[in-house]
């Protein structure tokens, strides 16, 4: 028998998840007709709000939930190490949730978090939508979002530890223009859509300031099992742009292999850069440029921020946004044998 969740109630009553949460928690900001509709849906479906979850704000369990996509585990492992080490220092237990497409849905994770009476949550910000975050906020669960910058300033018990990917892309494109390169493409990464949106905004802003329009976003549909399969077809009849930007190492290597197999030569015809660094980028020949992001520190800072939020530390009452520095990792040489002169500075 299917387990009834808060999502089912919201769908039956044709309201948001946050509205259902407000009704369950007897909030006085819900209109009476809406409240009645939600209560009727609860009775019809037989949904049983968890009594422990309703008292969540009054309970302390010294447990923190971490939510991470299974597909991105390898890329976030150093962030996770930072999170775990600081949690141990402050004697917090960790409840670890992974999400995977078609198996472990975010809505199931949200239900589990609510019912487990956790004190706080660390979310990797391509794992959830605004409505799901509103549900957690309704239960007064402090949370820190790790990854890209939130589109709006955090409100309530929400913090954000982020890399400013929009500025990173903006600086990268401006530096490329200074080198005489304005033929640039950005390869879509379906696993990191919020980061992709910010990279794209930064690129578009730089183009606009130079009186140009960015038309180099390379997206592809789900009929391709991998970016390599797509790029192999793509470069059969298209020349790579002078600079190809990817988010992850696997995509950068896919661009390199697909373009080379199509007869294009790295650094003579094109160059590729990966935003995220990994050891594999140094192993390919020629090696691929990337960025250094202090992932361990990012995780440690996020957990420390959450611990301060949990005890209402005055130092984080007003400012719960922390920007993490980045810097370029230059490995690839141009065709003259000289290192590319990428000079933009780390951001603090």
MOURPE-V815957 format. One record per residue. N is the residue number from 1. RES is the residue in one letter. PSI is psi in whole degrees, -180 to 180 (999 if undefined). D_LAST is the distance of its C-alpha to the last C-alpha in Angstrom with 2 decimals. Layout:
N|RES|PSI|D_LAST, N|RES|PSI|D_LAST
//
This chain:
1|X|135|52.00, 2|X|134|48.65, 3|X|129|46.43, 4|X|131|45.74, 5|X|173|42.14, 6|X|-27|40.44, 7|X|-40|39.69, 8|X|-41|43.43, 9|X|-45|44.12, 10|X|-41|41.59, 11|X|-43|43.21, 12|X|-41|46.71, 13|X|-6|46.03, 14|X|49|44.00, 15|X|176|41.12, 16|X|163|37.46, 17|X|-40|36.38, 18|X|-37|34.98, 19|X|-42|38.42, 20|X|-43|40.20, 21|X|-40|37.93, 22|X|-39|38.70, 23|X|-45|42.40, 24|X|-38|42.31, 25|X|12|40.57, 26|X|42|43.03, 27|X|145|40.53, 28|X|10|42.35, 29|X|4|40.20, 30|X|133|42.11, 31|X|149|45.14, 32|X|-41|48.41, 33|X|-35|49.46, 34|X|-42|46.15, 35|X|-44|46.44, 36|X|-41|49.97, 37|X|-40|49.03, 38|X|-43|46.39, 39|X|-37|48.87, 40|X|-39|51.50, 41|X|-39|49.18, 42|X|-45|48.43, 43|X|-41|52.19, 44|X|-44|53.07, 45|X|-15|50.64, 46|X|28|51.24, 47|X|136|47.58, 48|X|99|47.25, 49|X|136|44.12, 50|X|121|43.11, 51|X|-37|44.24, 52|X|-42|41.68, 53|X|-34|38.87, 54|X|-24|40.25, 55|X|19|39.79, 56|X|-43|36.32, 57|X|-20|34.67, 58|X|-4|37.12, 59|X|150|36.74, 60|X|129|34.52, 61|X|-5|34.62, 62|X|34|31.68, 63|X|137|30.93, 64|X|135|27.75, 65|X|137|27.92, 66|X|127|25.53, 67|X|122|26.14, 68|X|142|25.35, 69|X|134|27.08, 70|X|-37|29.53, 71|X|-22|28.81, 72|X|10|25.13, 73|X|-44|25.83, 74|X|-34|25.49, 75|X|-21|22.02, 76|X|8|20.79, 77|X|-38|22.72, 78|X|-35|19.91, 79|X|-43|18.09, 80|X|-40|21.57, 81|X|-42|22.05, 82|X|-42|19.07, 83|X|-48|20.47, 84|X|-40|23.95, 85|X|-43|23.33, 86|X|-37|21.80, 87|X|-39|24.57, 88|X|-40|27.13, 89|X|-39|25.92, 90|X|14|26.52, 91|X|40|29.70, 92|X|137|28.84, 93|X|152|30.85, 94|X|129|29.33, 95|X|113|31.06, 96|X|127|29.79, 97|X|135|30.47, 98|X|145|30.29, 99|X|144|31.11, 100|X|142|32.96, 101|X|123|34.51, 102|X|-6|38.07, 103|X|-65|38.24, 104|X|101|35.83, 105|X|154|34.84, 106|X|-34|32.03, 107|X|-35|34.74, 108|X|-37|36.40, 109|X|-43|33.21, 110|X|-46|32.74, 111|X|-44|36.35, 112|X|-41|35.93, 113|X|-46|32.89, 114|X|-45|34.86, 115|X|-16|37.98, 116|X|-4|36.37, 117|X|34|35.27, 118|X|152|31.81, 119|X|-31|29.70, 120|X|170|26.46, 121|X|138|25.05, 122|X|122|22.08, 123|X|136|22.20, 124|X|124|20.73, 125|X|12|20.47, 126|X|14|22.84, 127|X|-6|25.56, 128|X|168|26.61, 129|X|174|27.34, 130|X|-38|26.96, 131|X|-40|30.52, 132|X|-36|30.09, 133|X|-35|27.07, 134|X|-36|29.31, 135|X|-47|31.91, 136|X|-39|29.66, 137|X|-36|28.60, 138|X|-33|32.32, 139|X|7|32.98, 140|X|36|30.34, 141|X|115|28.53, 142|X|140|24.97, 143|X|150|22.65, 144|X|128|19.08, 145|X|126|18.20, 146|X|138|16.21, 147|X|-114|15.20, 148|X|165|14.50, 149|X|138|13.63, 150|X|148|16.89, 151|X|-21|18.70, 152|X|159|19.27, 153|X|134|17.87, 154|X|138|19.00, 155|X|157|22.38, 156|X|-142|24.59, 157|X|56|23.74, 158|X|132|20.89, 159|X|165|17.31, 160|X|119|14.67, 161|X|119|12.14, 162|X|162|10.91, 163|X|134|9.48, 164|X|83|9.56, 165|X|-28|12.57, 166|X|-45|13.89, 167|X|-38|11.33, 168|X|-49|11.60, 169|X|-39|15.34, 170|X|-47|15.38, 171|X|-41|13.88, 172|X|-44|16.20, 173|X|-41|19.17, 174|X|-41|18.75, 175|X|-38|18.65, 176|X|-41|21.69, 177|X|-41|23.47, 178|X|-27|23.02, 179|X|4|24.79, 180|X|14|27.50, 181|X|114|26.68, 182|X|5|26.95, 183|X|95|28.79, 184|X|140|26.13, 185|X|153|26.61, 186|X|121|24.56, 187|X|129|26.52, 188|X|140|26.65, 189|X|106|25.64, 190|X|-16|27.70, 191|X|-11|26.05, 192|X|60|22.60, 193|X|-36|23.58, 194|X|-40|20.73, 195|X|-41|18.26, 196|X|-42|20.87, 197|X|-39|21.14, 198|X|-40|17.49, 199|X|-43|17.73, 200|X|-40|20.97, 201|X|-41|19.76, 202|X|-42|17.13, 203|X|-46|19.97, 204|X|-38|22.45, 205|X|-44|20.43, 206|X|-44|20.14, 207|X|-46|23.84, 208|X|-40|24.87, 209|X|-20|23.34, 210|X|12|25.43, 211|X|26|28.48, 212|X|167|28.68, 213|X|130|28.87, 214|X|122|27.17, 215|X|20|29.98, 216|X|25|28.71, 217|X|121|27.83, 218|X|103|30.00, 219|X|158|31.06, 220|X|156|33.95, 221|X|176|36.14, 222|X|0|37.01, 223|X|-19|40.14, 224|X|130|38.18, 225|X|-19|37.63, 226|X|161|34.66, 227|X|-30|32.45, 228|X|-45|34.41, 229|X|-43|37.69, 230|X|-48|36.40, 231|X|-31|34.92, 232|X|-44|38.16, 233|X|-41|40.07, 234|X|-44|37.54, 235|X|1|37.63, 236|X|-37|41.41, 237|X|15|41.85, 238|X|137|38.42, 239|X|138|36.63, 240|X|148|32.97, 241|X|165|30.60, 242|X|-34|29.24, 243|X|124|25.82, 244|X|123|25.73, 245|X|129|22.52, 246|X|164|22.82, 247|X|-39|20.68, 248|X|162|22.43, 249|X|-40|24.20, 250|X|-36|27.61, 251|X|-39|27.30, 252|X|-44|26.20, 253|X|-36|29.21, 254|X|-42|31.39, 255|X|-48|30.59, 256|X|-50|31.39, 257|X|-46|34.63, 258|X|-42|35.85, 259|X|-43|35.29, 260|X|-41|36.90, 261|X|-25|39.80, 262|X|0|40.37, 263|X|3|40.78, 264|X|146|37.48, 265|X|129|35.96, 266|X|136|32.34, 267|X|-29|30.72, 268|X|-46|34.00, 269|X|-29|34.03, 270|X|164|30.54, 271|X|154|27.27, 272|X|144|25.30, 273|X|139|21.70, 274|X|134|20.55, 275|X|-49|17.15, 276|X|138|17.70, 277|X|157|18.75, 278|X|165|21.95, 279|X|-25|24.59, 280|X|-27|26.95, 281|X|-25|25.10, 282|X|-17|25.91, 283|X|-28|29.50, 284|X|161|30.56, 285|X|125|32.04, 286|X|157|30.50, 287|X|162|27.18, 288|X|136|24.58, 289|X|155|21.07, 290|X|-164|18.16, 291|X|148|14.49, 292|X|116|13.25, 293|X|127|11.71, 294|X|78|11.89, 295|X|-42|14.45, 296|X|-48|16.14, 297|X|-36|13.24, 298|X|-45|12.57, 299|X|-43|16.25, 300|X|-43|16.46, 301|X|-41|13.82, 302|X|-44|15.65, 303|X|-39|18.96, 304|X|-41|18.09, 305|X|-44|17.00, 306|X|-42|20.33, 307|X|-36|22.34, 308|X|-40|21.20, 309|X|-35|22.14, 310|X|-26|25.46, 311|X|14|26.45, 312|X|44|25.24, 313|X|125|22.94, 314|X|-26|22.46, 315|X|-17|18.81, 316|X|15|18.01, 317|X|-36|20.76, 318|X|-40|18.87, 319|X|106|15.24, 320|X|26|15.12, 321|X|123|12.12, 322|X|118|9.16, 323|X|133|6.40, 324|X|139|6.20, 325|X|156|4.84, 326|X|161|7.90, 327|X|151|10.19, 328|X|144|13.80, 329|X|106|16.80, 330|X|117|19.69, 331|X|-39|23.13, 332|X|139|25.47, 333|X|151|27.53, 334|X|180|29.01, 335|X|-12|32.80, 336|X|-7|33.18, 337|X|-3|31.64, 338|X|146|28.62, 339|X|137|25.06, 340|X|137|23.42, 341|X|76|21.33, 342|X|115|18.03, 343|X|2|15.78, 344|X|149|12.66, 345|X|161|9.48, 346|X|150|6.64, 347|X|137|3.79, 348|X|999|0.00
//
